[in-house]
Every structure is written in structure tokens, then in C-alpha cells.
Amino acid sequence: MKKTLSITAIALLFTMFACNKEKCKSMTVVKDCTGTYLRLDGKDFHVCNEEKLSSFSSGTTITASFKTIENCKALEEKFVCKMYHKNEGWIEVVNLK
């Protein structure tokens, strides 16, 4: 019984800290020649795993969970236009609703 309680407590603590890194919000998909973004409160977040949003067109509102990441190795080789798109950094989409 004590072992089960300890495991449950550890799992709960881990989940609490993991949730701080993820955000679940209603956002708008923004696509242009520079990449795919999720817009939240007027700020655009550059999506690293943009294949998760391939079925959504620009302007679609979705609910997404995501986590911020330092850089995006997956898109280093992808050609993008030279247009500047102000953004708040890279994110990785975890879940879509």
C-alpha cells in the first residue's frame, strides 16, 4: 500500500511539473511562406512539427497543447522565403483538439 502511494505521489509531482511546460489554449493557425505558426493573444509561435497542422488552413481556430523549445532541427534544411515574420520562438505541438 505504501509503495503504491509513493509511486502515485511521484507520478503526480512529475505531472504537475510537466504541465507547467505545456499550454492548452484556443489558437489560430497562421501559414505563410516562412512557415506555420500558432497565434495566441496577438503573438505568433513558430511550429517546429508543422506536419501536425498540415490538415488545417490558415485562419482556422484550434485548441492545442504545446511546449516551448530552444531550436528546431527538423526545419533547418527547409527552404523558406526571405520575408520576416515576427514570432515568440519555437514550439512543438503536443496535442490538438
N, C-alpha and C positions, 0 to 999 in steps of 0.2 A: 504494500500500500504506500509506504513512504517513498519507495523507488518510483512508482507511478506519479506521485505528487511532485517529486523533484523533476522528473522528465517534463511534466506538464508545465511547471513553473519556468523551466529553462526555455521551453518552446514558446511560451507566452512572452517572455522577455525578448527573445530573438525576434518575434513577430512585431513587437512594439517598436524596436529599433529599426527594423527593415521598413516598416510603414512610413517612417519619417522621410525616407529617401524617395518614396513613390507618391505621386499625386494623382487623384482621381477627380477630374473636372470635366465640365462641358466645354468643348473647344471647337474651333473652326479650322478645317483643313485649308491650307493655302499652298498652292503649287505654282511655280514659275520655272523659268529656265535655270535658276540657281539651285533648285531642289524642292523638297517637301517640308512644310512647316506646320506646326500646330499653334494657333493663336489663342492666347488666354489673356484677358484684360488688356487688350491692345498691344501685347508683346508677342513676338513670334519666336518659337523654339524650333531649331533645325532638327529634323528627324533623321537619325542615322539608319535605322532599319525601315526605310521608306516602303519596302515591299509590303509591309503590313497595311499600308494605306493606299495601295495601288487600286483597289476597287472603289475608292471614294474620289469624287471630283472636287475641285477647288470650290470652296464656299459651303461645303457640307458640314453640318454640326454633328459632332460625335462626342461620346463620353469615353475618355481614355485615362488609363493609369500609365505613368511614365516615371523614369528616373533620369536624373541628370548624369552626364558622363563627361569626361575630360576632352576626349577627341573621338573621331570616327574613322577608324582604319578601313571600314567596309566601303567607304565612298572616296578614298584617296585617289583612286585611278579613274573615277567617273568624270567625264567631261561636263563642265557647266559653263554657262555664258559668263561674260565678264561684268555683268550687272551686279551692283552692290545691293544686298538685301540685309538690312539691319536685323539682328537677332540676338537673343539672350543666351546663345550657346547650344551645345548638342544635347539631345535627349534620346532615350531609347524607349519606344513604346512597349509596355509590358502587357496590357490588356485593352481590348476595345469592347464597347457595349453599344 
